[in-house]
Amino acid sequence: MVEIITKVKQKLAEKGVTDVYSAYDAIPVRDKGKYFTVLGFSGYEAETPIRTGEKMYMPIKCDLTMTVYAPMNTSQEDIYNYYSYNLETTVNSIVNLSSRLRSISISPDSKHDRMTLKAVIKLSCMKTINL
C-alpha cells in the first residue's frame, strides 16, 4: 500500500500538485498549505496468489481515501473541480491500477476551519513478486 501512495504522490507532483500527505504523518495542519490532500487506505484485501515459474502475482484490492482540505470560503463546485481535475484524473491514469469511485462527500470541517472533500476510491492491482 505504501507503494501505491508513493506512486500517487509522484504522479500528482508531476502534475504540479505538491501538498499531498499521508494520513499518518505528524505535520500540523497549519503547515500544510491553502489546498492540501491527505491520502490513506482502508479495506485491504489480498486474494489468492497466482504462481508461475519465477514469479508470483498477487491480486490486491483496497480503498484509497483522498481528503482535500480547502479554505472554508471555497465553494463546493470549486473543491469538486480541484479534485476532479487534479486527483481523480491522476489516479485514473496510473498504469496497472484499476480504480472506481466508491463514494464522495463535501462538508465543512469546523475543527480545522476548512471545507473538505472526501473521496473513497476502490483500487485493484496485481503485485508481482520475483521468486
C-alpha positions as CSV (number, residue, x, y, z in Angstrom):
1,M,0.0,0.0,0.0
2,V,2.9,2.3,0.7
3,E,4.0,1.7,-3.0
4,I,0.6,2.9,-4.2
5,I,0.6,6.1,-2.1
6,T,4.2,6.8,-3.3
7,K,3.1,6.3,-6.9
8,V,0.0,8.5,-6.5
9,K,2.1,11.3,-4.8
10,Q,4.7,11.0,-7.6
11,K,2.1,11.3,-10.3
12,L,0.4,14.3,-8.6
13,A,3.8,16.0,-8.2
14,E,4.4,15.6,-12.0
15,K,1.0,17.4,-12.5
16,G,2.1,20.2,-10.1
17,V,0.1,19.1,-7.1
18,T,2.6,19.1,-4.2
19,D,0.7,19.5,-1.0
20,V,-0.1,15.8,-0.6
21,Y,0.4,14.0,2.7
22,S,0.0,10.5,4.1
23,A,-2.8,10.1,6.7
24,Y,-0.2,9.0,9.2
25,D,2.2,12.0,9.1
26,A,2.7,14.3,12.0
27,I,2.8,17.6,10.2
28,P,0.5,20.2,11.7
29,V,-2.4,21.3,9.6
30,R,-1.2,25.0,9.8
31,D,1.9,23.9,7.9
32,K,0.2,22.2,5.0
33,G,-0.8,25.0,2.7
34,K,-4.0,26.5,1.3
35,Y,-5.3,23.4,-0.5
36,F,-3.8,20.1,0.6
37,T,-4.7,16.5,0.2
38,V,-4.4,13.6,2.7
39,L,-4.1,10.0,1.3
40,G,-5.0,6.9,3.4
41,F,-6.1,3.3,2.9
42,S,-8.8,1.0,4.3
43,G,-10.3,-2.3,3.4
44,Y,-7.1,-4.0,2.2
45,E,-7.8,-7.4,0.6
46,A,-5.1,-9.8,-0.9
47,E,-6.6,-12.6,-3.0
48,T,-5.1,-16.0,-3.7
49,P,-1.7,-15.6,-5.4
50,I,-1.0,-17.0,-8.8
51,R,2.3,-18.7,-9.2
52,T,4.3,-19.2,-12.4
53,G,7.9,-20.4,-12.8
54,E,9.8,-17.5,-11.4
55,K,7.1,-15.0,-10.4
56,M,4.1,-14.8,-8.1
57,Y,1.2,-12.5,-8.9
58,M,-0.9,-11.3,-6.1
59,P,-4.3,-9.6,-6.8
60,I,-4.8,-6.7,-4.4
61,K,-7.9,-4.7,-3.7
62,C,-8.2,-1.7,-1.3
63,D,-9.9,1.6,-0.7
64,L,-7.9,4.7,-1.2
65,T,-9.3,7.6,0.8
66,M,-8.4,11.1,-0.6
67,T,-9.4,14.0,1.5
68,V,-9.0,17.5,0.1
69,Y,-8.8,20.4,2.6
70,A,-9.5,23.9,1.3
71,P,-10.2,27.3,2.8
72,M,-13.7,27.5,4.4
73,N,-14.9,30.0,1.9
74,T,-14.3,27.6,-1.0
75,S,-17.4,26.7,-2.9
76,Q,-18.5,23.1,-3.3
77,E,-18.1,23.4,-7.1
78,D,-14.5,24.7,-6.8
79,I,-13.4,22.0,-4.4
80,Y,-15.0,19.3,-6.6
81,N,-13.3,20.8,-9.7
82,Y,-10.0,20.7,-7.9
83,Y,-10.5,17.1,-7.0
84,S,-11.8,16.1,-10.4
85,Y,-9.0,17.8,-12.4
86,N,-6.1,17.1,-10.2
87,L,-6.7,13.9,-8.2
88,E,-9.3,11.8,-10.0
89,T,-7.7,12.1,-13.4
90,T,-4.3,11.4,-12.0
91,V,-5.4,8.2,-10.1
92,N,-7.2,7.0,-13.3
93,S,-4.1,7.5,-15.4
94,I,-1.8,5.2,-13.3
95,V,-0.8,2.2,-15.4
96,N,-1.7,-1.3,-13.9
97,L,-4.1,0.2,-11.4
98,S,-7.9,-0.1,-11.9
99,S,-10.0,2.5,-10.0
100,R,-13.6,3.1,-9.3
101,L,-15.2,5.9,-7.3
102,R,-17.0,4.3,-4.3
103,S,-18.2,7.5,-2.5
104,I,-17.7,11.2,-2.4
105,S,-18.8,13.9,0.1
106,I,-18.2,17.6,0.6
107,S,-18.6,19.1,4.1
108,P,-17.2,21.8,6.3
109,D,-14.7,20.8,8.9
110,S,-15.1,23.2,11.8
111,K,-12.2,21.6,13.8
112,H,-9.7,22.8,11.1
113,D,-11.8,25.7,9.8
114,R,-11.7,24.1,6.3
115,M,-14.0,22.8,3.6
116,T,-13.3,19.2,2.9
117,L,-14.0,16.8,0.1
118,K,-13.6,13.1,0.9
119,A,-13.5,10.6,-1.9
120,V,-13.2,6.8,-1.4
121,I,-11.8,5.1,-4.5
122,K,-11.8,1.3,-4.9
123,L,-8.4,0.2,-6.3
124,S,-7.4,-3.1,-7.8
125,C,-4.0,-4.1,-8.9
126,M,-1.7,-7.0,-9.4
127,K,1.5,-7.1,-7.3
128,T,4.4,-9.0,-9.0
129,I,6.9,-10.8,-6.7
130,N,10.0,-12.4,-8.2
131,L,10.7,-15.7,-6.6
